[in-house]
């Protein structure tokens, strides 16, 4: 089953689809948020849909929003693919590199990415994103971690490299928290359908030209390891979003130009769908 939120920003409705039929979830929940996830909402919704207890909905003409409501936190893992670490000029890290994005960076998978005024170094980063479904604190091992993950989705960790690096004083979040800098979706797919998140093809293109092509098996720290390590120093709450890192092939590598207004960025992950965003200059 695939979970989505459809409609205009701020007025999205929660739905679930089996790829053929889409059901309205408003009889069960007002939104796909932390409370719904914590109450085993994904499994209950799938059961209700299969039992014919939910009305269907017509997708025609409906905007696709982010598949979860505004998260309580957006936690990001940097340099989590060895090849990307090297193209960034760094050795693979010995522990997770952590930074944060403002939750209001999260937008729909096909919404426009707005370049900051004067930016010449806006970059793309396709990432496997994990959504927390159950509170995680001081987990005893990675073996526990996936029980705390509700599901997976696709993220674009858009980055403004000048603010991230030259203006950062080491604080990457400066280049990560501009409006629209985290397109998310199209679907939230339950962990039961995806497993541990490994072995998934992951890719991006700009204007139809290949940029990134890898597999989530190349993550240095697996999703389970990330959740376990994060839980040792921060409490993960239901609805929190974790961007797990990007493979090589970004503009920072110097092999490709950075984004410009009018560019079209497409990216996706096997089993989780794909995004198509157009880059726009700020008004």
Secondary structure, 3 states (H helix, E strand, C coil): CEEEEECCCCCCEEEEECCCCEEECCCCCCCCCHHHHHCCHHHHHHHHHHCCCCCECCCCCCCECCCCCCCCCEEEEECCEHHHHHHCCCCCCCCCEEEEECHHHEECCCCCEEECCCCCCEECCEEEEEEECCCECCCCCHHHHHHHEEEEEEEEECEEHHHHHHCCCCCHHHHCCCCCCEEECCCEEEHHHHCCCCCCEEEEEECCEEEEEEEHHHECCCHHHHHHHHHCCCCECCCCEEECCCCCCCHHHCCCCCCCCCCEEEEEECCCEEEEEEEEECC
